[in-house]
Amino acid sequence: MRLLFCLFIMMGLQATAQQNPETWKITYARIVNDQQPDTRNAPVVFTHAGATLITSDPVLKGTAPFPVEQTFFDPVTRKIMYVSSLAEGKAISARDTLSAKYELLPDVKEILGYSCRKAKTVINSNTIEIWYTRALPGYAAPSAVGIDLGTVLETVRNGNTIIRAVSIEKNATFPPVIAAENYDLLSYRDLIWKSRFITLPVFDRELINWNEETKAKEGVMRFANGTLILKKVKFPEIGNNQQVFVELKQRSNGDAYDRTGSVFVIPEGREKNFFDGLTHGINTLPLLKDASGKEYQGMTLTENYLPNIELMRFFTSFGIHHFNYNQIKGKEWLEFTPFRQDISDLRSELSNKELYVGAYIGNYDKGGHEVSLEITLHNGGSRYHNFDFVLPVFNTVNVMEMGGQNYATLFADEKGLLVEFTLPHDLKDAKLRYITTGHGGWGNGDEFVPKTNRVFLDNLLVHSFTPWRQDCGSYRLSNPVSGNFASGLSSSDLSRSNWCPATVTNPEFIDLGDLKAGKHSLRVKIPQGPREGSSFSFWNVSGVLLGRK
């Protein structure tokens, strides 16, 4: 029915165009900061007494990138119709009502021989000056702004971006109108937005919980009694001009506490990887021993094993959504926590591969957490992190915590975390993509005590810093059951070792310089605090070596 309705409107516009051979074509140029006029992507408008079409030269020639949008104006109903062709061959449309209010000013100037009057409006804090004439028949403008005033021959946005008519032709041919399926305006804009990038869906409202009865959706695997979920994802070829983002939305399905979360991929290229530990038992993975003899499974690079590549470290909030009934005057709780991060530095590791993508939230709750995860690819953007070499070196986040993988208490050892590796070739502009968070949730635990992280390359100190977050109070509206203290503070307000409830922890990019082929070592030293009874501190650190061959 929507398609037939839109076809009826389009056919009416086309019929009107055929009945009104006196069509005018107005070509505009774009001028930014007094530069030379540019007509390549500037608007081209066709208008007569019955209809107006706003388009552009690339659209008319069929060379415009998708989505291709054109705008129609009906002077009788004073309605706008947007029509867009999407890359997959689908055409969509939506109607809108003109809503701008104009201040009519006494200024007059001549453009292309026509006397024009001035109007002004403010849209989204942008001041737009409009120069229009009523000496021409019909209504025309380079956009919907000002089109109901007459024929707009110039607009000026914020005093520095000008769109000006450079030619007016009579007896032009009104272009053919395409049929399109009609949508409400919000849905239309959503489809246009999503058509501009590639979305790789991973998880859709999947539960991460401690419950063997929970059933995963098709293609999703559950491990560690459901606290880790996994799915194989096919990545397309990703170019150096594309940006890659990972986005996870999380809300409580019964768990009230802030928990460590991690999104990761299981890399390929060596005899073993973490998937072996998931399917054959965590103790089948390579073991690292500290001075006390304690063993840590699958956390460091070996000659035949690659640890997980962490895409994003995140932390759940105190009970968002499930416990929103816990009302506090003056606070309206959010419904979910959105975690979104640029991972373009890892694109060469993802490009044109089929990899297992996992998500972990440490919890022993039957309800647990509900998560949705997607990865998006966008054209354009920064090319700063164009690395063609990616090597995971260590990852101490025990994502199989509920399957027996030990907490990373190894920093109590004076030598810290030491990993040796061999480069097959020279590496230019090497960096360590380093994510670190401290844990131990009591007064003297490393969660609440600043600790310096020191990173050594080949036994030389290359970086030292104290990871610490002091902005945790900014996320109070995501934490409906955060504990409140007599001091007037809430637990979610407290500063922590590089994390806050309801936040992402950003990677630290540590410059390592140019590296020669051959053997090297990386060591991380953190003055981990001592145990107190059954309480202990630990550090979740992940490191990926990046560079250019």
N, C-alpha and C positions, 0 to 999 in steps of 0.2 A: 504494500500500500504506500509506503514511504517513497519507493522508487517511482511509482505511477504518479504520485502527487508532484514530485520534482520534475518528472518528464513533462507534465502538463504546464508547469511554470516555464520550463525551458522552451517548449514549443511555442508558448505564447510570446516569449521574448524574441524568438527567431521570426515568428510571423510578423511581429511589430517591426522588426528590422527590415523585412522585405517590403512592408507597406510604406516605409519611410526611406526612400532612396537618398534623401538629403542628409547623409551622414558626415559628420565632421571627425577628423582624426587630429588629435593634439599630441605632439611628442614633447616630452619633458627632458631636462638634463639635471643631474645632481651635482651640486657645488658644495664642497666641504672645506671650511677654513680658507676661502678665497682661492682654492685650486682651480684648474681648468675645468670647464663643464664636461661632465661625463654622461653620455647617453646610453652606454652599453647595457646597463641593467636598470635604467630609469623607467618610470612608467610611460606607457602609451595608452591613450584613452580614445575610445570610439563612442560617439554620442549622437543622438537625434532626439526628436520630441518624445519618443516612446520609451527609450532605454539608454543606459550608459554602461559600457564595459571598461573596466580598468585592468590592464594587462601589461606586458612588456615585450620588447623585441625578441629576447630569447624564447619566451613562451610561444610567440607567433611563429618562430622558426623551428620550434621543436628541439631547441638546444638547452633549455633550462633544466637544472637539476631538480629531482623530485624532493619534496612535494611541490607541484606546480599549482599555484593559487591564482584565481582570477576573481574580480569583484564586480557584481552587477548592482545597479541602482534603478529602482522603479520610481519615476517621478510622480506617479499617481498615488501610490500607497506610501511613498517616502520610506520604503524598506530597502535594506541592503541584503544581498544574497552572496555568500562566499561559495565558490566552487573550486575544488582541488582534485587534481589527478595524483594518485599515489603510485609508488614504484611498481607495485604488484598489479597494476592495470585497473585498479578500482578508482572510481570517481565518487566523491562525497560532497555534500553541500549543507549549508545551514543558513537560516535567516536571522537578521539582527535588526534592531531598531536604533535609529540615530538618536544619540542622547547628549551630544555636546551642546553647551550653552556658549553663545558668542557675545563678545562686547563689540558693538559696531562703532568704528572710529571715523573721524572726519577726513583722515588722510586720503589723498588721491595721487596715483601715479600711472604712467602709461607703460604698457607691456605689449609688444608686437602690434602697436598701433591702436590698442584698445584701452580706454580709460577704466582704471580699476580702483575699487574702494578697498579699504582695509578693515579687517575684523581680527579679533584676538580671542584665543581660548587657552585654557590650561588643562592638560590631560596627563595624569600620573606625574605631576610636578614638572612637566615639560611645557614651556610657554611656546605656543604656535601662533605665528602671525600669518594671516591669510589675505591674499590679494585676489579679488574676484571682480568679474564684470557680468553685467546682464545684457550686454550688447550682442551676445551670441545666443542662438536658440538652444534650449535644453539645459542640462546640468552636467557638469564635468569637474573632476578634480583628480590629482595624482593619488589620492587615497579617499577613504570615506569622510575624512575630516573636511568640513566646509562644503561638501558637494551639494547640500541643500540650499546654499546661498546663491548659486548661479554657476558660472564657469570660472573655476579657480585657475589662475595662470601662474601663481607663485605661492609657495609656503616657506616659512622660515622657522626652524625649530631651534630654540634656545640661542638665537642670534648667530649660529655658525653653520647650520646645515640648511642649504637652500635647494628646493626643487622648483625649477622655473621652466615654463613653456618656451620652447625654442622654435617650434613651427606649428602652423595650423593649416590643415588641408580640408577642402570642401569636396563633397561627392566621393568620399571614400567608401570602401565596402566593409560592412559590419561582419566581423569574423563569425564562423559557425559556432554554435553553442553545443557543448557536450551534455549528454544525459548523466545525471548523478543521483545517488541515493541520499535522501534527506535525513539529517540528524538534528537533534537539539544542539544549541550552540556549544555547550560545555563538552558534550561527547565529540563533536566535530573538532574542537580545539585539541582534545586529548588524542584523537587519532592522528591529527597533523603532527603533534609533538612527538608521539611515539614512532612515527614514520621517519623521523630524522636520524634515528640510530638503531643499532641492532641489539635486541634483547635476547640473552641466553637464560631461560628460566631454569632454576636448579631445584629449589624446594618451594612448595606452596602450602602454607599453613600446616607445616609438619611439626609433630610433637617431639621434643627432646626431653625425655623424662625417664625416671627409674621405674619402669613398668614393663614386664615381659609380655603382658597381654596386649599392649598397644601394637596395632598393625600399621605398617608403613604403606604409603601409596606406591603404585607400580613404578619400578625402577629405583626405588630408594631402599637402601640397606641400613639396618640398625645393629649397632654393636655396643658392648659394655652395658647390656641390659637397657639400651635405648638412649644413653646419654651422648652417643656419637652417631651421627647419620651420614650416609655417603651415597653419592650418585655419580655415575660416569657422564661426563659432558663432552660433547664434540665442539671444539673451538675452530672457527674459520681462520683463514689466514689473516693476520693482524699486521697492518703496515706501520711504518715509523711515523706516519702522519695521523695515526689514530690514538685516542686515549681510551683506557680501559678502567672501568669503575666496578667495584663490588658493592652491593647494597643488601643489607639484611634488616628486616623488621622483626622485632621481638616483643612479646608480651607474656606476662605470667599466666599460666594455666593452673596455678595452685601453689607454686613455690614463692615464698615471701622474701627470699634473700638475694643479695647481690652476688653474682657468680662470675667466674672467669669463663669467657667464651673465645673461641678461635675458629676462623674460617681458613682452610688450608687446601692445598692440592698435594696429591701423592705423585712425586716426579718419577719418571722412567729413565732408563739408560744404564742401570747397573743390575747386577744379578739379583739383589734384594731391594725391597722397599717396604714401606710401612704396611702395605696391604698383606704382606706375608704374616706380619704379626697379628693382624686382625683375623685372618682366616686360620692360622695355625697356632695361635697363642703368642702373647706378648713376649714371652721368654725365649722365643725362637729368633728374636732380633739381636743384633750385635750389642754387647754389654759394655758399659763404661763403669769402672770401679774407682771409688774415691779412696783416700788413705785409710779409712776405717774398714774397707772391704765391702761397703754397700754398693749394690749394682743398680745401674740406671739403663733401662731398655730402650734401644732405638732412637737415642737422642743426638748422636753425632755421626758425622761422615766417616766411612771406612772405604777401603779399596773396592769393596763389593756392595756397599749400601749407601743409599741417599736418604737423609731424613726428610720429613715433611717441609714443604715450603709454605710458610704462613703468609696468607694474603692479608688478614686483618685480625687484630686482637681487639676484643670488645668486652664490655662488662655489663651484665644485666643490672636492672635497677631493683629496688625493694618493692616488688609486688605490683608493678604497673598493670592496669586493667583489672586483674582478678580481685584486687583489694581496694579498688577505687571507691568502694562504699565507706571507707574509713575517712570521713569528711573532716576537714579542718577549715575553720572560717577564713575566707579570703584566698583560698587555694582551690583551683580547678585542675584535677589530675589529668595528665595526658593519657591517651589510649594505648600507645605503643612507643617503643624507642626505635628511632631510625638510625641505623649505622651505615654510613656511605663513605667510601674511601677510594682515592685514585691509586691504582696499582699498575700504571703504565710502565713502570720500571721493570716489570716482570713479563712484558708482553711477548718477548722472544721465546720464553719458556712455555707460553700458552699457545702460541700461534700454530695453527694447522695440526693440532694434536687432540687426541681423545684421552682425557685424564679423569681420575677420580677426584671429585670436589667434596670436601667434608666440612661439617659444622659440629662443634662440640660445645656443650655447656655443662660444667661440673655441678651435678645436683643429685640428691638421693630422694627426690620428691616424686610421688606417684603422678601428680598433675603436671609438674615440670613447667616447661616453657613452649610456647608456640612460635615458630619462626617461618619466615618466607625469605628466600634468597634468590637474587638474580645478578647476572653480570652483564654490563652494557658496554658496547663499543661505539665510539663517537669519532667522527671525522674532524680533523683540525686540532688545534690546541698546541700545548707546549711540546717541543721536541727535545727538551733538556735531557731526559733520561732515555736516550736511545742506546740501550745496552744490547749487545748480541751474545753476551756470555753470562750465564746464570748458573751458580753452583751453590746449592744448600749446604751449609757447613755444620750448623747445629740448630736444634730446636728442643728446648727442655720443657715445653708445655706438655704435660702428661695427659693428652687427650683420651688415653685409655685408662684414666685414673680408676674408673669403676671396673676395669678389667685387669687390674693388678699392676699397672705402670706406676713406678715410684715417683714421688714428689722430688723436685730438683733441690735437694738440700746439700748438694755437692760443693757449694761455695764456702761451706765451713772448712773445707780443705784449703790449706794455704796456697796450693798451686792453682786453685780455681778450676775453671773449665779450659782444658787444653785440647786442641784439635790440629792434627797435621794433615796436610793435603798436598797433592802434586798437580801443578799446572802443565798441561801438554804443550802450551805455547805461551809466548809473551802476552801480557795483558796491559792495555792502556787505560789510564784514568780509572783505576779500580776503586770500588767503594764497598763498604760493608753495610748492608741494609739490616739495621740492628733494632729489634724491638725488645724492651725490657720492662718488667713490672715486678715489684716486691710484694711479698705476702707474708702473713703472720698476724692474724687479726686480734691481737690483744695489745695492751698499752706499750709493752716493750718489743712487740713484733715488728718485723721489717716493713709491714704495710704502713705503719705510722711513724717510722723512724727513717729519716733521710740517709741513704747510703751511696757512697761514690762508686760508680762503675768505671773500671779501667780496662781498656782494650789494648792488647799488645800484638804487634805483627813481627814475627821472627825475633821475639824477645825484646823488642823496642816499643815503648809506650807511644801509641799513636793518637789516643783519645781518652779523655777523662772528663766525666760530668756526673752530676747528681740528679737523677731523674725524680721529679717531684711535681705534683699537681696541687695548686692552691685555689683552683676555680671550681671545686666540687659543689659548692653551694649554688652554682648557677643552674644545676639540674634537679633542684628540689621538687619540681612539679612532675618528675618522673618517678618519685619515690613515696608512694602513699603509706607504706608501713615502715619507713625508716625510723629507727628508735630515737626518741627524744630524751634529752638530758636536762638535768636541773639547771644547767648553765644557760639554757635557751637555745642551744645548738641541737641539730639533728645529726644522726650518724652520717647521712649522705652529705653533710656540709664539710666533714673533716678532710683535711689535706691527706694525700696518700702518695705512695711511691710509684708515681707515673700513671695513675689511673683514678677514675672516679666512677661511682655507680652511674650507669646509663651513658657511658662515653666510649669512644674509640681511643686507643693509644697509638700515636703517630710513630712511624719508624724514624730512627736517627740514621742519617746517611754519613758514614764515617769515611773520610778520604784516606785511601791507602797508596795513592800514587801509581806509577807504572811498575808492574811486577814482571820479573823474568820467569821464563819457563823453568820448571823444576820444583823442588820441595820447599814448602813454606809452613808456617804454623800461626795459628791464632789462639790467643789466650784471653779469657775474661776473668777478672778478679773483682769480687764484691765482698766487703767485710760483713758476711752474713751473721746475724745475731745468734746468741746461744739459746738452747732450749730452756723452757721453764716448765717443769713437770711434763704434762702431755702436750703442751703447746710448742710449736716449732715454726721457724721461718723458712722460706724457700723463695727462689727467684725463677720466674719464667722468662727465659731469654731465647730469641731466635735470631739467627744470623745467616744471611744469604750474600755470597760474594758476587758482585756485579762488575762488569767491565766491557771493554771493546777489544776484540781480537786484533 
